[in-house]
Amino acid sequence: MQSLAHSHPIAPQNFSNGIYCDVCRRPGGIFRGVCYSCPSCNIDICQGCYNQLRMINDNKHYHKLYLEKRNFICNVCRGRYPNSDSMYCSACDYDICMKCYISI
């Protein structure tokens, strides 16, 4: 399943032990059941966030944005994010943190 732009497949997985969602990062938020994961990048996304990211209009930037785990400064809020998930444009070296990507 590849409905989010990412360099590797993001596939549904059943996490019986629970995961922390890399998008919403709810304090104490451990999700069990079906979540979406990229084992190569160690990205885990709960069902709610995955559905929300898929439905967001990609007209936020001129080029296609890819979900990547990187060290970056968000071009919207200017926050520093070490080893975090970014919606990233390699053509422009443009990053948007998950909070800004969902809210704008």
matplotlib code that plots the C-alpha trace (Angstrom):
import matplotlib.pyplot as plt

x = [0.0, 1.6, -0.9, 1.5, 4.6, 7.6, 10.8, 9.8, 6.5, 4.4, 2.4, -0.3, 1.0, -0.6, 1.2, 0.0, 2.6, 1.7, 3.5, 4.0, 2.7, 5.4, 2.9, 0.6, 3.1, 0.3, 1.8, 1.4, -0.3, 0.4, -1.6, -2.4, -3.9, -3.4, -1.0, 1.2, 4.9, 8.1, 10.6, 13.5, 13.0, 11.5, 8.3, 5.1, 1.8, -1.6, -4.6, -6.2, -3.1, -2.5, -6.0, -5.7, -2.3, -3.7, -6.7, -4.7, -4.5, -1.0, -1.3, 0.9, 4.0, 4.9, 6.6, 5.6, 6.3, 7.7, 7.4, 11.0, 12.8, 15.5, 17.2, 15.5, 14.2, 10.5, 10.1, 6.7, 7.1, 11.0, 11.2, 14.3, 13.5, 16.3, 15.7, 12.0, 9.3, 9.1, 7.1, 10.2, 10.8, 14.3, 14.1, 13.8, 15.3, 12.0, 10.7, 7.3, 6.9, 3.9, 2.1, 2.3, 1.6, -1.7, -2.7, -2.1]
y = [0.0, 3.3, 6.2, 8.5, 9.7, 8.1, 6.5, 3.1, 1.2, 2.2, -0.9, -1.7, -3.8, -5.2, -4.0, -6.1, -4.6, -1.0, 1.8, 5.5, 7.4, 9.6, 12.1, 12.9, 11.9, 12.0, 12.0, 8.4, 7.6, 3.9, 2.6, -1.1, -2.8, -1.8, 1.0, 2.0, 1.5, 1.9, -0.5, 1.0, 4.5, 3.4, 5.4, 4.3, 6.1, 5.4, 4.8, 8.2, 10.2, 8.0, 8.7, 12.4, 12.6, 10.8, 13.2, 16.4, 18.4, 18.4, 22.0, 23.3, 23.3, 23.5, 20.0, 16.7, 16.4, 13.1, 11.8, 11.4, 11.1, 13.8, 16.5, 19.7, 23.2, 23.6, 26.2, 27.2, 27.3, 27.5, 24.8, 22.5, 18.8, 16.3, 12.9, 13.6, 13.1, 15.8, 16.4, 17.1, 18.5, 17.5, 20.0, 23.0, 21.6, 22.5, 20.8, 21.0, 19.4, 17.2, 19.6, 22.4, 20.1, 19.0, 22.4, 24.5]
z = [0.0, -1.1, -0.8, 1.1, -0.8, 0.7, -0.6, 0.8, 1.1, 4.1, 4.9, 7.4, 10.3, 13.4, 16.5, 19.5, 21.8, 20.8, 19.0, 19.5, 16.5, 14.9, 13.6, 16.6, 19.3, 21.9, 25.4, 26.7, 23.4, 22.7, 19.8, 19.4, 16.4, 12.8, 12.2, 9.2, 9.2, 7.3, 8.9, 6.9, 8.3, 11.7, 11.0, 12.6, 12.0, 13.8, 11.7, 12.4, 11.4, 8.3, 7.1, 7.8, 5.9, 2.9, 2.7, 2.9, -0.3, -1.6, -2.9, 0.0, -2.2, -5.9, -5.9, -4.4, -0.7, 0.7, 4.2, 5.4, 8.8, 8.9, 10.9, 9.8, 10.6, 9.7, 7.0, 8.5, 12.3, 12.3, 14.9, 15.0, 14.7, 15.1, 13.6, 13.1, 10.4, 7.8, 4.6, 2.5, -1.0, -2.2, -5.2, -2.8, 0.4, 2.0, 5.2, 7.0, 10.4, 10.9, 13.1, 10.5, 7.6, 9.2, 10.4, 7.2]

ax = plt.figure().add_subplot(projection="3d")
ax.plot(x, y, z, "-o")
ax.set_aspect("equal")
plt.show()
